């Protein structure tokens, strides 16, 4: 619960900057998050809740973060990379 409140606070903190970059008539804010991760989904929800912007599109797209054309490392390869 504390971590979620922190992320919501970050959204509130960023609101002015984001609105400033969007101009006087803000349109839709599109946020893409890793739909395959519950944690990323929750973080996106909390950040957007903190922003409090009225017109927001959330797009969950696991392929953006795990594209099929990228090779998948084996557990052994990951372990070697961490040890390196």
N, CA, C and O atoms as a GROMACS GRO file, in nm:
protein
  336
    1UNK      N    1   0.083  -0.119   0.000
    1UNK     CA    2   0.000   0.000   0.000
    1UNK      C    3   0.088   0.126   0.000
    1UNK      O    4   0.055   0.224  -0.067
    2UNK      N    5   0.198   0.124   0.074
    2UNK     CA    6   0.286   0.240   0.080
    2UNK      C    7   0.347   0.269  -0.057
    2UNK      O    8   0.354   0.385  -0.099
    3UNK      N    9   0.391   0.165  -0.125
    3UNK     CA   10   0.451   0.182  -0.258
    3UNK      C   11   0.352   0.241  -0.356
    3UNK      O   12   0.389   0.325  -0.439
    4UNK      N   13   0.228   0.198  -0.348
    4UNK     CA   14   0.125   0.252  -0.438
    4UNK      C   15   0.101   0.399  -0.411
    4UNK      O   16   0.081   0.477  -0.504
    5UNK      N   17   0.102   0.439  -0.285
    5UNK     CA   18   0.084   0.580  -0.251
    5UNK      C   19   0.202   0.664  -0.302
    5UNK      O   20   0.183   0.778  -0.345
    6UNK      N   21   0.322   0.606  -0.298
    6UNK     CA   22   0.440   0.677  -0.350
    6UNK      C   23   0.424   0.702  -0.500
    6UNK      O   24   0.451   0.813  -0.547
    7UNK      N   25   0.381   0.601  -0.576
    7UNK     CA   26   0.363   0.615  -0.720
    7UNK      C   27   0.253   0.717  -0.750
    7UNK      O   28   0.266   0.797  -0.843
    8UNK      N   29   0.144   0.715  -0.674
    8UNK     CA   30   0.038   0.814  -0.693
    8UNK      C   31   0.092   0.954  -0.666
    8UNK      O   32   0.056   1.049  -0.736
    9UNK      N   33   0.176   0.967  -0.564
    9UNK     CA   34   0.238   1.096  -0.534
    9UNK      C   35   0.328   1.143  -0.647
    9UNK      O   36   0.334   1.262  -0.676
   10UNK      N   37   0.399   1.049  -0.710
   10UNK     CA   38   0.482   1.086  -0.825
   10UNK      C   39   0.395   1.138  -0.939
   10UNK      O   40   0.432   1.233  -1.009
   11UNK      N   41   0.280   1.077  -0.958
   11UNK     CA   42   0.186   1.124  -1.060
   11UNK      C   43   0.140   1.266  -1.031
   11UNK      O   44   0.136   1.350  -1.121
   12UNK      N   45   0.106   1.293  -0.905
   12UNK     CA   46   0.064   1.429  -0.868
   12UNK      C   47   0.179   1.528  -0.890
   12UNK      O   48   0.157   1.640  -0.936
   13UNK      N   49   0.300   1.485  -0.859
   13UNK     CA   50   0.417   1.571  -0.877
   13UNK      C   51   0.444   1.602  -1.024
   13UNK      O   52   0.487   1.712  -1.057
   14UNK      N   53   0.420   1.506  -1.111
   14UNK     CA   54   0.446   1.523  -1.254
   14UNK      C   55   0.333   1.593  -1.329
   14UNK      O   56   0.352   1.635  -1.443
   15UNK      N   57   0.218   1.606  -1.266
   15UNK     CA   58   0.100   1.662  -1.334
   15UNK      C   59   0.130   1.798  -1.399
   15UNK      O   60   0.099   1.817  -1.517
   16UNK      N   61   0.188   1.890  -1.326
   16UNK     CA   62   0.215   2.023  -1.380
   16UNK      C   63   0.309   2.018  -1.499
   16UNK      O   64   0.288   2.087  -1.598
   17UNK      N   65   0.412   1.937  -1.489
   17UNK     CA   66   0.509   1.926  -1.600
   17UNK      C   67   0.444   1.866  -1.723
   17UNK      O   68   0.465   1.913  -1.835
   18UNK      N   69   0.366   1.762  -1.704
   18UNK     CA   70   0.301   1.695  -1.818
   18UNK      C   71   0.200   1.789  -1.883
   18UNK      O   72   0.196   1.799  -2.006
   19UNK      N   73   0.120   1.858  -1.802
   19UNK     CA   74   0.024   1.952  -1.860
   19UNK      C   75   0.095   2.066  -1.932
   19UNK      O   76   0.049   2.113  -2.035
   20UNK      N   77   0.209   2.109  -1.877
   20UNK     CA   78   0.286   2.214  -1.943
   20UNK      C   79   0.336   2.172  -2.079
   20UNK      O   80   0.341   2.254  -2.171
   21UNK      N   81   0.374   2.048  -2.093
   21UNK     CA   82   0.424   1.998  -2.221
   21UNK      C   83   0.311   1.971  -2.320
   21UNK      O   84   0.333   1.972  -2.441
   22UNK      N   85   0.191   1.947  -2.268
   22UNK     CA   86   0.077   1.916  -2.355
   22UNK      C   87   0.013   2.042  -2.412
   22UNK      O   88  -0.063   2.033  -2.508
   23UNK      N   89   0.041   2.158  -2.355
   23UNK     CA   90  -0.014   2.283  -2.404
   23UNK      C   91  -0.146   2.318  -2.340
   23UNK      O   92  -0.192   2.250  -2.248
   24UNK      N   93  -0.208   2.427  -2.388
   24UNK     CA   94  -0.329   2.478  -2.324
   24UNK      C   95  -0.452   2.389  -2.339
   24UNK      O   96  -0.543   2.397  -2.257
   25UNK      N   97  -0.456   2.306  -2.441
   25UNK     CA   98  -0.571   2.217  -2.462
   25UNK      C   99  -0.521   2.074  -2.464
   25UNK      O  100  -0.507   2.015  -2.571
   26UNK      N  101  -0.494   2.016  -2.346
   26UNK     CA  102  -0.439   1.880  -2.343
   26UNK      C  103  -0.532   1.779  -2.407
   26UNK      O  104  -0.653   1.780  -2.385
   27UNK      N  105  -0.474   1.693  -2.486
   27UNK     CA  106  -0.551   1.586  -2.549
   27UNK      C  107  -0.540   1.460  -2.465
   27UNK      O  108  -0.529   1.464  -2.343
   28UNK      N  109  -0.542   1.349  -2.533
   28UNK     CA  110  -0.533   1.221  -2.463
   28UNK      C  111  -0.388   1.187  -2.434
   28UNK      O  112  -0.299   1.211  -2.516
   29UNK      N  113  -0.366   1.132  -2.319
   29UNK     CA  114  -0.235   1.083  -2.281
   29UNK      C  115  -0.236   0.932  -2.299
   29UNK      O  116  -0.315   0.862  -2.235
   30UNK      N  117  -0.148   0.881  -2.384
   30UNK     CA  118  -0.143   0.737  -2.408
   30UNK      C  119  -0.026   0.679  -2.331
   30UNK      O  120   0.088   0.722  -2.348
   31UNK      N  121  -0.055   0.583  -2.247
   31UNK     CA  122   0.048   0.518  -2.166
   31UNK      C  123   0.052   0.372  -2.204
   31UNK      O  124  -0.050   0.302  -2.201
   32UNK      N  125   0.170   0.324  -2.239
   32UNK     CA  126   0.188   0.183  -2.273
   32UNK      C  127   0.263   0.116  -2.159
   32UNK      O  128   0.367   0.165  -2.115
   33UNK      N  129   0.211   0.006  -2.113
   33UNK     CA  130   0.273  -0.068  -2.003
   33UNK      C  131   0.278  -0.216  -2.040
   33UNK      O  132   0.211  -0.260  -2.133
   34UNK      N  133   0.356  -0.290  -1.969
   34UNK     CA  134   0.372  -0.433  -1.993
   34UNK      C  135   0.249  -0.506  -1.941
   34UNK      O  136   0.235  -0.526  -1.820
   35UNK      N  137   0.161  -0.546  -2.031
   35UNK     CA  138   0.037  -0.612  -1.992
   35UNK      C  139   0.061  -0.751  -1.932
   35UNK      O  140  -0.028  -0.807  -1.868
   36UNK      N  141   0.179  -0.804  -1.953
   36UNK     CA  142   0.209  -0.936  -1.900
   36UNK      C  143   0.253  -0.932  -1.754
   36UNK      O  144   0.278  -1.036  -1.694
   37UNK      N  145   0.262  -0.812  -1.698
   37UNK     CA  146   0.310  -0.797  -1.561
   37UNK      C  147   0.207  -0.726  -1.475
   37UNK      O  148   0.174  -0.611  -1.500
   38UNK      N  149   0.157  -0.795  -1.374
   38UNK     CA  150   0.060  -0.734  -1.284
   38UNK      C  151   0.119  -0.612  -1.216
   38UNK      O  152   0.051  -0.512  -1.197
   39UNK      N  153   0.245  -0.620  -1.180
   39UNK     CA  154   0.311  -0.507  -1.113
   39UNK      C  155   0.315  -0.384  -1.203
   39UNK      O  156   0.288  -0.273  -1.156
   40UNK      N  157   0.348  -0.402  -1.331
   40UNK     CA  158   0.351  -0.289  -1.424
   40UNK      C  159   0.212  -0.230  -1.443
   40UNK      O  160   0.197  -0.108  -1.453
   41UNK      N  161   0.111  -0.315  -1.450
   41UNK     CA  162  -0.027  -0.269  -1.464
   41UNK      C  163  -0.067  -0.184  -1.344
   41UNK      O  164  -0.125  -0.077  -1.360
   42UNK      N  165  -0.036  -0.231  -1.225
   42UNK     CA  166  -0.068  -0.158  -1.102
   42UNK      C  167   0.006  -0.024  -1.098
   42UNK      O  168  -0.052   0.077  -1.059
   43UNK      N  169   0.133  -0.025  -1.137
   43UNK     CA  170   0.212   0.099  -1.138
   43UNK      C  171   0.150   0.198  -1.236
   43UNK      O  172   0.139   0.317  -1.205
   44UNK      N  173   0.111   0.152  -1.354
   44UNK     CA  174   0.048   0.240  -1.453
   44UNK      C  175  -0.081   0.299  -1.396
   44UNK      O  176  -0.105   0.419  -1.409
   45UNK      N  177  -0.164   0.216  -1.335
   45UNK     CA  178  -0.290   0.263  -1.276
   45UNK      C  179  -0.264   0.370  -1.170
   45UNK      O  180  -0.332   0.472  -1.168
   46UNK      N  181  -0.168   0.346  -1.084
   46UNK     CA  182  -0.141   0.439  -0.975
   46UNK      C  183  -0.081   0.570  -1.026
   46UNK      O  184  -0.116   0.677  -0.975
   47UNK      N  185   0.008   0.563  -1.124
   47UNK     CA  186   0.066   0.685  -1.180
   47UNK      C  187  -0.043   0.769  -1.245
   47UNK      O  188  -0.048   0.891  -1.226
   48UNK      N  189  -0.130   0.704  -1.323
   48UNK     CA  190  -0.238   0.776  -1.389
   48UNK      C  191  -0.339   0.832  -1.289
   48UNK      O  192  -0.392   0.941  -1.309
   49UNK      N  193  -0.365   0.758  -1.182
   49UNK     CA  194  -0.455   0.809  -1.077
   49UNK      C  195  -0.396   0.934  -1.015
   49UNK      O  196  -0.469   1.030  -0.988
   50UNK      N  197  -0.266   0.934  -0.991
   50UNK     CA  198  -0.200   1.051  -0.934
   50UNK      C  199  -0.202   1.169  -1.029
   50UNK      O  200  -0.217   1.283  -0.985
   51UNK      N  201  -0.188   1.143  -1.159
   51UNK     CA  202  -0.193   1.251  -1.258
   51UNK      C  203  -0.332   1.317  -1.259
   51UNK      O  204  -0.344   1.438  -1.276
   52UNK      N  205  -0.435   1.235  -1.241
   52UNK     CA  206  -0.571   1.288  -1.236
   52UNK      C  207  -0.617   1.354  -1.365
   52UNK      O  208  -0.704   1.440  -1.362
   53UNK      N  209  -0.561   1.314  -1.478
   53UNK     CA  210  -0.603   1.372  -1.605
   53UNK      C  211  -0.733   1.306  -1.650
   53UNK      O  212  -0.747   1.185  -1.638
   54UNK      N  213  -0.827   1.384  -1.703
   54UNK     CA  214  -0.959   1.331  -1.732
   54UNK      C  215  -0.968   1.240  -1.854
   54UNK      O  216  -1.056   1.154  -1.859
   55UNK      N  217  -0.881   1.256  -1.951
   55UNK     CA  218  -0.893   1.182  -2.077
   55UNK      C  219  -0.766   1.101  -2.099
   55UNK      O  220  -0.670   1.150  -2.158
   56UNK      N  221  -0.767   0.978  -2.052
   56UNK     CA  222  -0.645   0.897  -2.054
   56UNK      C  223  -0.672   0.763  -2.122
   56UNK      O  224  -0.772   0.697  -2.092
   57UNK      N  225  -0.584   0.724  -2.211
   57UNK     CA  226  -0.592   0.592  -2.273
   57UNK      C  227  -0.479   0.507  -2.215
   57UNK      O  228  -0.363   0.547  -2.218
   58UNK      N  229  -0.514   0.390  -2.163
   58UNK     CA  230  -0.414   0.295  -2.115
   58UNK      C  231  -0.407   0.181  -2.214
   58UNK      O  232  -0.510   0.125  -2.252
   59UNK      N  233  -0.287   0.146  -2.254
   59UNK     CA  234  -0.269   0.039  -2.351
   59UNK      C  235  -0.175  -0.065  -2.293
   59UNK      O  236  -0.058  -0.036  -2.268
   60UNK      N  237  -0.225  -0.184  -2.272
   60UNK     CA  238  -0.141  -0.293  -2.226
   60UNK      C  239  -0.089  -0.370  -2.346
   60UNK      O  240  -0.168  -0.424  -2.423
   61UNK      N  241   0.040  -0.374  -2.362
   61UNK     CA  242   0.099  -0.440  -2.478
   61UNK      C  243   0.223  -0.516  -2.436
   61UNK      O  244   0.331  -0.458  -2.423
   62UNK      N  245   0.208  -0.643  -2.413
   62UNK     CA  246   0.321  -0.724  -2.369
   62UNK      C  247   0.428  -0.735  -2.476
   62UNK      O  248   0.546  -0.750  -2.444
   63UNK      N  249   0.389  -0.728  -2.603
   63UNK     CA  250   0.486  -0.743  -2.712
   63UNK      C  251   0.587  -0.628  -2.716
   63UNK      O  252   0.699  -0.647  -2.764
   64UNK      N  253   0.549  -0.512  -2.666
   64UNK     CA  254   0.642  -0.398  -2.665
   64UNK      C  255   0.761  -0.430  -2.575
   64UNK      O  256   0.874  -0.390  -2.605
   65UNK      N  257   0.736  -0.500  -2.468
   65UNK     CA  258   0.841  -0.528  -2.370
   65UNK      C  259   0.902  -0.666  -2.386
   65UNK      O  260   1.003  -0.697  -2.323
   66UNK      N  261   0.843  -0.749  -2.468
   66UNK     CA  262   0.894  -0.884  -2.491
   66UNK      C  263   0.870  -0.920  -2.638
   66UNK      O  264   0.793  -1.010  -2.668
   67UNK      N  265   0.937  -0.848  -2.730
   67UNK     CA  266   0.908  -0.870  -2.872
   67UNK      C  267   0.949  -1.010  -2.918
   67UNK      O  268   1.050  -1.064  -2.873
   68UNK      N  269   0.870  -1.068  -3.007
   68UNK     CA  270   0.897  -1.204  -3.051
   68UNK      C  271   1.027  -1.218  -3.130
   68UNK      O  272   1.081  -1.329  -3.139
   69UNK      N  273   1.078  -1.109  -3.186
   69UNK     CA  274   1.201  -1.118  -3.266
   69UNK      C  275   1.327  -1.116  -3.179
   69UNK      O  276   1.436  -1.140  -3.231
   70UNK      N  277   1.316  -1.087  -3.051
   70UNK     CA  278   1.433  -1.089  -2.962
   70UNK      C  279   1.458  -1.231  -2.913
   70UNK      O  280   1.364  -1.301  -2.875
   71UNK      N  281   1.582  -1.274  -2.915
   71UNK     CA  282   1.610  -1.410  -2.869
   71UNK      C  283   1.583  -1.422  -2.718
   71UNK      O  284   1.609  -1.330  -2.641
   72UNK      N  285   1.531  -1.536  -2.681
   72UNK     CA  286   1.505  -1.564  -2.540
   72UNK      C  287   1.627  -1.635  -2.481
   72UNK      O  288   1.671  -1.738  -2.532
   73UNK      N  289   1.679  -1.580  -2.374
   73UNK     CA  290   1.795  -1.640  -2.310
   73UNK      C  291   1.754  -1.759  -2.223
   73UNK      O  292   1.647  -1.760  -2.162
   74UNK      N  293   1.840  -1.856  -2.220
   74UNK     CA  294   1.816  -1.970  -2.132
   74UNK      C  295   1.850  -1.927  -1.989
   74UNK      O  296   1.916  -1.824  -1.969
   75UNK      N  297   1.807  -2.004  -1.892
   75UNK     CA  298   1.837  -1.974  -1.752
   75UNK      C  299   1.988  -1.972  -1.730
   75UNK      O  300   2.039  -1.889  -1.655
   76UNK      N  301   2.060  -2.064  -1.793
   76UNK     CA  302   2.204  -2.071  -1.778
   76UNK      C  303   2.271  -1.945  -1.836
   76UNK      O  304   2.365  -1.892  -1.776
   77UNK      N  305   2.222  -1.898  -1.950
   77UNK     CA  306   2.280  -1.778  -2.010
   77UNK      C  307   2.256  -1.656  -1.922
   77UNK      O  308   2.344  -1.571  -1.907
   78UNK      N  309   2.137  -1.647  -1.862
   78UNK     CA  310   2.107  -1.536  -1.771
   78UNK      C  311   2.200  -1.540  -1.650
   78UNK      O  312   2.251  -1.438  -1.605
   79UNK      N  313   2.220  -1.660  -1.598
   79UNK     CA  314   2.307  -1.676  -1.481
   79UNK      C  315   2.451  -1.634  -1.516
   79UNK      O  316   2.516  -1.567  -1.436
   80UNK      N  317   2.499  -1.673  -1.632
   80UNK     CA  318   2.634  -1.634  -1.674
   80UNK      C  319   2.645  -1.483  -1.687
   80UNK      O  320   2.747  -1.425  -1.650
   81UNK      N  321   2.542  -1.419  -1.740
   81UNK     CA  322   2.543  -1.274  -1.759
   81UNK      C  323   2.547  -1.202  -1.623
   81UNK      O  324   2.616  -1.101  -1.608
   82UNK      N  325   2.474  -1.252  -1.528
   82UNK     CA  326   2.471  -1.191  -1.395
   82UNK      C  327   2.608  -1.205  -1.326
   82UNK      O  328   2.655  -1.113  -1.258
   83UNK      N  329   2.671  -1.320  -1.346
   83UNK     CA  330   2.800  -1.344  -1.283
   83UNK      C  331   2.914  -1.264  -1.348
   83UNK      O  332   3.017  -1.238  -1.286
   84UNK      N  333   2.894  -1.225  -1.473
   84UNK     CA  334   3.002  -1.156  -1.549
   84UNK      C  335   3.030  -1.017  -1.494
   84UNK      O  336   3.117  -0.946  -1.547
   0.00000   0.00000   0.00000
